Amino acid sequence: MTKRRWSIVSLLFAASLINYLDRASLSLALPKISNDLHLDATNKGVLLSSFFWSYAALQIPIGLCVDRFPLRWFYAGMFALWSLACGMTGLASSLGVFLVLRVLLGVGESIYYPGGTKVVALMFDPPDRGLPSGLFNSGTRAGIVVGGMVLPWLIISFGWRTMFVALGFGSLIWLIPWLAAVPAELRPQREEMNKGFRLPPYSNHLLGICLGFFCFDYFLYLLLTWLPDYLVQARHLTIMKAGIYSALPFVTFTAGEASGGWIGDRLIQRGWDETRTRKFIVTVAFLCGLLLIPAVLVENATLAIALIIGACCVGLAMGNLIAMVQNCAPPGEIAAWAGLQNFAGNCGGILAPLITGILLARTGSYMPGFVIAAVLLALGLLPYWLLVGEVAVVSGRSSVVSFQSSTVRR
């Protein structure tokens, strides 16, 4: 593959990292924001959830648009929207303005997953998609790690308003290399662009992908939302230590996303069956999540953290999960399938913190919520094995963009 393809993948990685930095910025700045704007607990809850109102709702429509619009300008426009929304947050003076800007942030960021999935599918042949898919999406987990280290420093040193302004408006620099690197040829086929906006028809492939990803994201969002609190309340760590140790599992998660996709690609290139290879790696990764159960049972805090880090080897699955969508979906519906997949995943993300909180309130223990997430993740293997059939391109045509000329191979 050409260097230009990998430079675009690197830009997608950077966009995903910025995506999660922008999301995390509010959570990290919330204590100071709530003091300045006099927000009560209810208002804080509404503000934290407002991003997902638009982000989850737009996954399907944005996926349909990605399959039909030129990606160079569409992705750039959505990136600019979310960066401006983040930057303007530093100027917000009321809860209402905050809510509007967080909703706009969700609108802009809704492009990242279906858009990145489509771009990789247009640039790489099916056996080579695992690594670039895992790599571009691993930026989200890297954003969690970087955000936990950099954003608190910015808030403490310069204030939350300056943090939002610097992060949002500074991110616009990303548009320069994106517009320089991405060619006009990186677009859906002409007949795909002329299609009407309709949902993909039902298939067992699609249902299995959505159900499995629901289970995956339920597990992920449990860790994203409850792990720091668990380390403070149940393991009695300081807030500073909890921040560091809650970031460590996502270092493993980040490395796993790219390496798991790379392992799958290498095995397939050596002649291994693509369906069995992708599903086997997903199986190993999902079963690693069961380490979360002994993590909440052991008495030693250090051992518990080590087990949680091991559980985050579930990240090995991600590049292969994206490759399944790219290869199972019809070429003109890849982004729409990715949007449906991510919508299902975000439903799991909405339920995980809610159910865990209810169980914690009733039992006084984190164990039920953590066990449910681990078991549900393991059960998520069933739809991949029973509903998702052969992981193979449904069309005999190649739709990979060739950067060596102005033409597009089909």
Buried (B, 14 or more C-beta within 10 A) or exposed (E): BEEBBBBBBBBBBBBBBBBBBBBBBBBBBBEBBBEEBEBEEEBBEBBBEBBBBBBBBBBBBBBBBBBBBBBBEBBBEBBBBBBBBBBBBBEBEEBEBBBBBBBBBBBBBBBBBBBBBBBBBBBBEBBBBBBBBBBBBBBBBBBBBBBBEBBBEBBEEEBBBEBBBBBBBEBEEBBEBBEEBBBEBBBBBEEBEEBEEEBBEEBEBBBBBBBBBBBBBBBBBBBBBBBBBBBBEBBEBEEEBBBEBBBBBBBBBBBBBBBBBBBBBBBBEEEBBBBBBBBBBBBBBBBBBBBBBBBBEEEEBEEBBBBBBBBBBBBBBBBBBBBBBBBBBBBBBBBBBBBBBBBBBBBBBBBBBEBBBEBBEEEEEBBBBBBBBBBBBBEBBEBBEEBBEEBEBEEEEBBBBBBEEEEBEE
